Amino acid sequence: VYKEDLPQLRKKLIGSLKRQKAPEEGLRLQFVHGYRGFDCRNNLFYSQTGELLFHVAAVAVVYDRLKHSQRFYLGHDEDILCLTTHPIKDYAASAQ
């Protein structure tokens, strides 16, 4: 490839990379592995129903030990640094 040919090749390449529509498939979070404990403290709680509540990166996780399943709150766009529950343990709050 010669230096003079690069602008023409770039035009062809950029035109071929544009998508006409979004892909049919997508990604879905199935399970979170890990725990953020290196710079956060007191961030692991039990709910009223016995589920475990914790956070990893920007995801708040509710883990059911009996069913070995997780539910996620994905509303944060930065890492969660604070997590707490109401004294009755039926509400939780997280902050980034």
Order of alpha helices (4+ residues) and beta strands (2+ residues): alpha-beta-beta-beta-beta-beta-beta
